Amino acid sequence: MHTDVSLLTDSSAESTYYDVNGVRLHAVAAGDEGDPLVVLLHGFPDFFYCWREQIEPLVDAGYRVVVPDQRGYNLSEKPDGIRAYRKSELARDIVELVHSEGRDSAHVIGHDWGAAVAWELALRYPSTVDRLGIVNVPHPKVLRHHVLTNPAQLTNSWYVFFFQLPRLPEWACERRNFEFFERSLRANASSGTFTDEDIARYRAAWRRPGALTATINWYRAAARHTASPPRDLVAAPTLVVWGEQDFALEPEMAPESLAYCEDGRLERFPETGHWVPHEEPEAVTALLLEHLVE
């Protein structure tokens, strides 16, 4: 099964590759190359398909849109070893992707791990981010505080500790045709959000050689290589979107994250879980279009 741009209904989008930071990243790109650049970052266990509903409306609104498969995922390169997946490296990938588009900066939107990379980018390379969009991941300092002090958040993060083990997580995630991943998608979204066809497309991406270990290595690297960015305060105007029924992240972390934003705004979805871009695509698109207007 294809896991490239052929999954999209927008005929103007194309699959392309960027050689950045020592890795080759696959991305879907659409829109006029002279328009303001928006980079959309997926999380775990997703791929560019996360943002399929947002690409065409953003292009129609006058933006150039680039949606990479982040390193280790789907059609992008999967370097060996855990250190290759440090957040500093993941952020550097996006800096160089922006530069590959002939830009000094871009609007950056991320969900799940993509949001963690977006936070890292805004804190480590602030001049690269024009406007920041975050979906269901707190500011790194807030997350660290809650993991250390909040028993509920520590319990919710059980899988992060499980993923630190060698080999066993890969076995557990792959068994029964990736049942663990399928449950993680479907169990925290309203019925029908992920169709059988969607899940088949995800399985095809998860089966890519090396993808399973590479994506779990993001978690291993986060636990073992914890160098903090040089600042805590985000300068870029920031929109935080939060589904409050998230299975993994406590909702109070969303407003607490605004304390680390010079210009922050929070939009809550009280009845929605972790997969907000999938479950509420039109509402998320509307919020992004409003946020990106300068």
C-alpha positions in Angstrom: 0.0 0.0 0.0 1.2 3.5 -0.8 2.1 5.8 2.0 3.1 8.8 -0.1 1.2 11.8 -1.5 -1.2 9.5 -3.4 -3.1 9.2 -0.1 -4.2 12.8 -0.4 -7.1 14.2 -2.5 -5.4 17.5 -3.1 -3.9 17.0 -6.6 -1.6 20.0 -6.2 0.4 18.3 -3.4 3.5 16.4 -4.2 6.0 14.1 -2.5 9.4 15.4 -2.3 12.7 14.8 -0.4 14.9 17.1 1.6 18.5 16.3 2.6 18.8 17.9 6.0 21.1 17.5 9.0 22.6 14.3 7.7 19.2 12.6 6.9 16.9 12.3 4.0 13.3 13.4 4.9 10.3 12.6 2.8 7.6 15.4 2.9 4.4 16.4 1.2 4.6 19.9 -0.2 1.8 22.1 -1.6 1.2 25.7 -2.5 3.1 28.4 -4.2 6.8 28.5 -3.3 6.6 32.2 -2.8 3.8 32.1 -0.3 4.4 32.2 3.5 5.7 28.9 4.7 3.8 26.6 7.2 5.5 23.4 8.4 3.2 20.8 10.0 4.8 18.2 12.3 3.1 14.9 13.1 3.6 12.8 16.3 3.7 9.2 17.4 2.7 6.8 15.8 1.6 9.0 13.0 3.1 10.3 9.8 2.4 13.2 7.4 -1.2 11.8 7.1 -2.0 13.4 10.4 -2.4 16.8 8.7 -4.2 15.7 5.5 -7.3 17.7 6.3 -5.3 20.9 6.9 -3.1 21.0 3.8 -5.6 22.1 1.2 -7.3 24.8 3.3 -4.0 26.3 4.2 -2.9 26.4 0.6 -6.2 27.9 -0.4 -5.6 30.6 2.2 -2.3 31.6 0.6 0.3 29.5 2.3 3.1 27.2 1.2 2.7 24.0 3.2 5.4 21.4 3.9 4.5 18.3 6.0 7.5 16.0 6.6 7.6 12.5 7.7 10.0 13.1 10.6 13.2 11.1 10.9 12.5 7.5 11.6 8.9 7.6 10.2 7.3 6.2 7.1 9.3 7.2 4.0 12.0 9.2 5.8 15.4 7.9 6.6 15.8 5.9 9.8 19.3 6.4 11.2 20.6 3.8 13.6 21.1 4.3 17.3 19.3 6.2 20.0 21.3 9.4 20.0 20.2 10.1 16.5 16.7 10.9 17.9 17.6 13.5 20.5 15.2 16.5 20.4 18.1 18.8 19.5 18.6 16.8 16.3 14.9 16.6 15.6 14.7 20.4 15.9 17.8 20.9 13.7 16.1 18.8 11.0 13.3 21.3 10.8 15.6 24.3 10.8 17.4 22.9 7.8 14.1 22.0 6.1 13.0 25.6 6.4 16.3 26.7 5.0 15.9 24.2 2.1 12.7 26.1 1.2 14.8 29.2 0.8 13.5 30.7 4.1 15.0 32.0 7.3 11.8 31.2 9.2 8.3 29.6 9.0 5.1 29.1 10.9 5.5 25.8 12.7 2.5 23.7 13.9 3.0 20.3 15.8 0.8 17.6 17.3 2.0 15.1 19.9 5.8 14.5 19.4 5.6 17.0 16.6 4.5 19.6 19.2 7.5 18.6 21.4 9.8 19.2 18.4 8.0 22.5 17.7 8.5 23.7 21.4 12.2 22.6 21.1 12.5 24.6 17.8 11.0 27.7 19.3 13.3 27.6 22.4 16.5 26.5 20.7 16.1 28.4 17.4 13.7 31.2 18.1 14.4 33.2 14.9 13.2 30.2 12.9 9.7 30.3 14.2 7.3 33.1 13.1 4.1 31.7 14.8 3.9 28.5 16.8 1.0 26.1 17.0 0.9 23.4 19.7 -1.6 20.5 19.9 -1.8 18.4 23.0 1.8 18.6 24.4 2.8 20.9 27.2 5.9 23.1 27.4 8.8 20.9 28.3 9.4 22.5 31.6 5.7 21.9 32.6 5.8 18.3 31.5 9.0 17.6 33.4 7.5 19.2 36.6 4.3 17.1 36.3 6.1 13.8 35.7 8.2 14.5 38.8 5.5 15.7 41.1 2.0 14.6 39.8 1.2 11.0 40.5 -1.6 11.0 37.9 0.8 12.2 35.2 3.4 9.7 36.2 0.9 6.9 35.9 -0.3 8.2 32.5 3.3 8.1 31.3 3.7 4.4 32.0 4.4 3.6 28.3 7.3 6.0 28.2 9.1 3.9 30.8 8.1 0.7 29.1 9.6 2.0 25.9 13.0 2.3 27.6 13.4 -1.5 27.6 15.3 -3.2 24.8 13.4 -5.2 22.1 10.3 -6.0 24.2 8.5 -2.8 23.2 9.0 -3.6 19.5 7.6 -7.1 20.1 4.6 -5.8 22.0 3.8 -3.1 19.5 4.1 -5.3 16.4 2.2 -8.3 17.7 -1.4 -9.0 16.5 -0.8 -6.8 13.5 0.1 -3.6 15.5 -2.8 -3.9 17.8 -1.1 -1.7 20.4 -0.8 1.2 18.0 -4.3 0.7 16.6 -5.7 0.8 20.1 -3.7 4.0 20.9 -5.4 5.7 18.0 -9.0 4.4 18.3 -9.4 4.2 22.0 -8.9 7.9 22.6 -11.0 9.2 19.7 -14.7 9.2 19.0 -16.1 6.3 17.0 -15.4 6.5 13.3 -12.5 9.0 13.6 -10.1 6.4 12.3 -11.6 4.2 9.6 -10.4 0.7 8.7 -8.8 2.3 5.6 -6.9 4.8 7.7 -5.6 2.0 10.0 -4.5 0.0 6.9 -2.5 3.0 5.8 -0.9 3.4 9.2 0.0 -0.3 9.3 1.8 0.1 5.9 3.8 3.0 7.4 4.6 1.1 10.6 5.8 -1.9 8.6 8.5 0.1 6.8 11.9 -1.5 7.6 13.4 0.0 10.7 10.4 2.3 11.4 9.3 0.6 14.6 12.6 0.8 16.4 13.3 4.3 15.1 10.0 5.7 16.4 10.4 4.0 19.8 13.9 5.4 19.9 12.4 8.9 20.1 11.3 8.0 23.6 14.5 6.3 24.5 16.5 9.4 23.5 14.2 11.7 25.4 14.9 9.8 28.6 18.6 9.4 28.2 19.7 12.6 26.4 18.0 15.4 28.3 19.9 18.6 27.4 17.6 21.5 27.9 17.3 24.3 25.4 19.0 27.6 26.2 15.8 29.4 27.2 12.4 28.7 28.7 10.3 31.5 27.3 8.8 31.3 23.8 8.9 34.6 21.9 6.8 33.6 18.9 3.0 34.1 19.2 1.7 30.7 20.3 -1.6 28.9 20.0 -2.1 25.9 22.3 -4.9 23.6 21.3 -5.9 21.0 23.8 -8.3 18.0 23.8 -9.1 17.6 27.5 -10.0 13.9 27.4 -6.4 13.1 26.5 -5.5 9.6 27.8 -1.8 10.5 28.4 -1.5 14.1 29.4 -3.2 15.9 32.3 -5.3 18.9 31.1 -4.0 21.4 33.7 -0.6 21.3 31.9 -2.2 23.3 29.0 -2.8 26.6 30.8 0.4 26.2 32.8 2.3 26.2 29.5 1.0 29.7 28.6 3.2 31.0 31.5 6.2 30.2 29.3 4.8 32.1 26.2 5.3 35.8 25.7 2.1 35.9 23.6 0.1 32.7 24.3 -3.5 31.7 23.7 -5.3 28.5 24.7 -8.2 26.8 22.9 -9.8 23.8 24.7 -11.8 20.9 23.3 -13.6 19.6 26.5 -15.0 16.5 24.8 -12.1 15.6 22.6 -9.1 13.3 23.3 -5.5 13.3 22.1 -6.1 13.1 18.4 -7.6 16.6 17.9 -6.5 17.2 14.3 -8.2 13.9 13.3 -11.3 14.3 15.4 -12.0 18.0 14.9 -10.2 18.8 11.6 -12.4 21.7 10.6 -12.3 23.4 14.0 -8.5 22.9 14.1 -8.1 24.3 10.6 -10.2 27.4 11.5 -8.1 28.0 14.6 -4.8 27.7 12.6 -6.0 30.1 9.9 -7.0 32.6 12.5 -3.7 32.2 14.4 -1.5 32.6 11.3 -2.9 35.9 10.2 -0.3 38.5 11.0 
